[in-house]
């Protein structure tokens, strides 16, 4: 299962272009899509889910071209968790998922087994009899993820699946996505760098509708090596001066001093020491690098 995007452009009626002549290949496994809000991630995922038609360019899924005549065939291969989800507020979690399963043509017995399994894996078993309108935002997202998994898709598209979750539940969902990706393709979109660092080896970075990077996470980290620095200052005033000149990825008080981590193309004009780049550092570096 491979997804290939070539020269993709999406322009809306208000003439705003959300994606600019983008090229991307998404291999098997779990593939991260990282970018700030407004980067074009959701627009891309709506195209891949056949919800939105591109203005130009091509997309293929396992060699099948995205075109109206092929949408039915493509939809049988994909599962989609959209950014905004509002599933049947008057139904219980159980009945809602059973209904979604029947719409996907899943046999009733198999559907109930899968629902029980995924309710357990997402920590929602005790909430199956609650009405959808009674759920928190994080719970609704987990129900939305389950509905995307029910048909056991070859290509899972998950838009911000960990939004609204506490750290323990985020880890649970990340692990579920990693397990599900075996032999399949999972596109995991988020603006939370930590989620991708813990689950993906391949990723793409988006900014303003373009891909700044696509490939191995290790190689992205290597690009940032030599551009991350630690320096210490005595007060907040000195720290603010540095923040005006450099991108700061962290700031901590330590022993009466402020320790700042700076992202810079060249060594800062202040006493500092080079340090190893994290994925967050690499993301800030690549997103702000002059082109």
C-alpha positions in Angstrom: 0.0 0.0 0.0 1.6 3.2 -1.2 0.3 6.7 -1.6 1.8 9.0 -4.2 1.0 12.7 -4.5 2.3 14.7 -7.5 2.1 18.4 -8.2 -1.0 18.7 -5.9 -2.7 22.1 -5.7 -5.8 23.0 -3.7 -7.3 26.5 -4.2 -10.6 27.5 -2.6 -13.4 29.7 -4.1 -12.1 32.7 -2.1 -8.8 32.2 -4.1 -6.8 31.1 -1.0 -4.4 28.4 -2.0 -4.1 25.8 0.8 -1.6 23.5 -0.9 1.0 24.6 -3.5 2.2 22.1 -6.1 3.1 19.5 -3.5 4.8 16.2 -4.1 4.9 13.4 -1.4 5.2 9.7 -1.2 3.7 7.9 1.9 5.1 4.4 2.4 3.7 1.6 4.6 3.9 2.0 8.3 3.1 5.0 10.4 4.0 8.3 8.7 3.9 11.6 10.6 2.6 14.8 9.2 3.8 17.8 11.2 3.0 21.4 10.9 1.5 24.4 12.7 -2.2 25.2 12.5 -3.0 26.5 9.0 -0.1 24.6 7.4 -2.4 22.7 5.0 -2.5 19.3 6.9 -6.2 19.1 7.2 -6.8 20.1 3.6 -4.4 17.4 2.4 -6.1 14.8 4.6 -9.5 15.8 3.2 -8.2 15.2 -0.3 -6.8 11.8 0.7 -10.1 10.9 2.3 -12.0 11.8 -1.0 -13.9 14.6 0.8 -12.3 17.3 -1.2 -11.2 17.3 -4.8 -7.9 19.0 -5.7 -7.7 21.9 -8.1 -4.8 20.2 -10.0 -2.3 17.4 -9.7 -2.7 13.7 -9.1 -3.0 11.3 -6.2 -2.8 7.5 -6.4 -3.5 4.9 -3.7 -1.9 1.5 -4.4 -1.9 2.5 -8.1 -5.5 3.6 -8.2 -6.0 7.2 -9.3 -8.2 9.5 -7.2 -11.1 10.3 -9.6 -14.8 10.3 -9.1 -15.1 6.9 -10.8 -12.7 5.4 -8.4 -13.9 7.0 -5.1 -16.1 4.1 -4.1 -13.2 1.6 -4.5 -10.8 4.0 -2.6 -13.3 4.5 0.3 -13.4 0.8 0.9 -9.6 0.9 1.5 -9.5 3.9 3.9 -10.5 4.9 7.4 -10.7 8.6 8.3 -10.8 10.5 11.5 -11.5 14.1 10.6 -10.5 17.2 12.6 -14.1 18.0 13.4 -16.4 15.1 14.4 -20.0 15.1 15.6 -21.4 11.5 15.6 -25.1 11.0 16.3 -25.4 12.9 19.7 -28.6 11.0 20.7 -27.1 7.5 20.3 -25.0 5.7 22.9 -21.3 5.1 22.1 -22.1 1.4 21.4 -25.1 2.1 19.2 -23.3 4.9 17.4 -20.4 2.6 16.5 -22.7 -0.3 15.5 -24.5 2.1 13.2 -21.2 3.3 11.7 -20.2 -0.3 11.2 -23.4 -1.2 9.4 -22.9 1.8 7.1 -19.5 0.4 6.2 -21.0 -3.1 5.4 -19.2 -4.8 8.3 -21.0 -8.1 9.4 -22.8 -7.5 12.7 -21.0 -10.1 14.8 -17.6 -9.0 13.5 -18.5 -5.4 14.1 -19.5 -6.0 17.7 -16.2 -7.9 18.4 -14.2 -5.1 16.9 -16.1 -2.4 18.8 -15.4 -4.3 22.1 -11.8 -4.7 21.3 -11.2 -1.0 20.3 -13.3 0.3 23.3 -10.9 -1.6 25.5 -7.8 -0.4 23.7 -8.9 3.2 23.8 -10.0 3.1 27.4 -13.7 3.6 26.6 -15.2 0.3 27.7 -16.9 1.8 30.8 -18.5 4.6 28.7 -20.1 2.5 26.0 -23.6 3.2 27.4 -23.2 6.9 27.5 -24.8 9.1 24.9 -22.4 10.7 22.5 -23.5 14.2 23.7 -22.4 13.3 27.2 -18.8 12.7 26.2 -15.9 15.1 26.6 -14.0 16.3 23.5 -11.2 13.8 24.0 -13.7 10.9 24.4 -15.5 11.9 21.2 -12.1 11.9 19.3 -11.5 8.4 20.6 -14.9 7.2 19.4 -14.1 8.9 16.1 -10.9 7.0 15.8 -12.7 3.7 16.6 -15.1 4.3 13.7 -12.2 4.9 11.4 -10.6 1.6 12.5 -13.8 -0.6 12.3 -13.5 -1.6 8.6 -9.8 -2.5 9.2 -8.6 -0.1 6.5 -5.5 -0.5 4.5 -4.9 3.3 4.8 -5.8 5.1 8.0 -6.0 8.9 7.9 -5.9 10.3 11.5 -6.2 14.1 11.9 -5.0 15.2 15.3 -6.1 11.9 17.1 -4.6 12.8 20.4 -6.2 16.3 20.8 -7.8 16.7 24.2 -6.1 13.7 25.8 -4.0 13.6 28.9 -0.5 12.2 28.6 -1.4 8.7 29.7 -4.3 8.5 27.1 -2.1 10.0 24.4 0.5 7.3 24.9 -2.3 4.7 24.7 -3.6 6.1 21.4 0.0 6.4 19.9 0.7 2.8 20.8 -2.6 1.7 19.2 -1.7 3.5 16.0 1.8 1.9 15.9 0.3 -1.6 16.4 -2.4 -1.0 13.7 0.2 0.2 11.2 1.8 -3.2 10.9 1.3 -4.2 7.2 -0.8 -1.0 6.7 -0.3 2.7 6.1 -1.2 5.2 8.8 -1.0 8.9 8.2 -0.7 10.6 11.7 -1.2 14.4 11.5 -0.5 16.5 14.5 1.1 19.8 15.7 2.4 18.0 18.8 6.0 17.1 18.1 6.3 14.7 21.0 3.6 12.4 19.5 5.5 11.9 16.3 8.9 11.5 18.1 7.4 8.6 20.1 5.7 6.8 17.2 7.2 7.6 13.7 10.4 7.0 11.9 9.2 8.7 8.7 7.5 12.1 8.5 6.8 15.2 6.4 6.9 18.8 7.6 4.3 21.2 6.1 4.3 25.0 6.2 1.9 27.3 4.3 0.8 24.5 1.9 4.3 23.3 1.0 6.5 20.4 2.2 9.7 21.6 3.8 10.9 18.1 4.4 9.9 14.5 3.8 11.9 11.5 4.8 13.6 9.8 7.7 13.3 11.4 11.1 17.0 10.6 11.8 18.0 12.6 8.7 15.8 15.5 9.8 17.6 15.6 13.2 21.0 15.5 11.4 20.0 18.6 9.5 19.6 20.5 12.7 22.8 19.3 14.3 25.3 22.2 14.8 22.4 24.7 14.9 21.2 24.2 18.5 22.8 26.0 21.3 22.5 26.3 25.1 23.3 29.6 26.8 22.8 31.1 30.2 21.8 34.7 31.2 21.3 36.3 34.5 17.9 38.0 34.1 14.7 38.1 32.0 15.8 41.3 30.2 18.8 39.5 28.7 16.6 36.6 27.8 14.1 38.8 26.0 17.0 40.3 23.9 18.0 36.8 22.8 14.4 35.9 22.0 14.2 38.9 19.7 17.2 37.7 17.8 16.9 33.9 17.8 14.3 31.1 17.9 14.1 29.8 21.4 12.8 26.2 21.9 13.1 26.1 25.7 13.7 28.4 28.6 14.3 27.2 32.2 15.4 28.7 35.5 18.4 26.9 37.0 20.4 28.1 40.0 19.3 31.7 39.8 20.1 31.8 36.0 18.0 31.4 32.9 19.0 28.6 30.6 17.9 29.1 27.0 18.1 26.7 24.0 18.6 28.7 20.8 18.1 27.6 17.2 20.4 29.5 14.9 22.0 29.0 11.5 25.3 30.4 12.9 26.7 30.4 16.5 25.0 33.0 18.6 27.0 36.1 19.6 27.1 35.1 23.2 28.9 32.5 25.3 27.1 29.2 24.6 27.6 25.5 23.9 26.4 23.3 21.2 23.9 20.6 22.1 22.1 17.6 20.5 18.9 18.5 18.6 15.5 17.1 19.5 12.7 16.6 17.0 11.2 19.8 18.3 14.5 21.7 17.7 14.7 20.2 14.2 11.2 21.2 13.4 11.8 24.8 14.5 15.0 24.8 12.5 13.6 23.5 9.2 10.4 25.6 9.5 12.3 28.8 9.9 15.3 28.1 7.7 15.8 30.7 4.9 15.2 29.2 1.4 
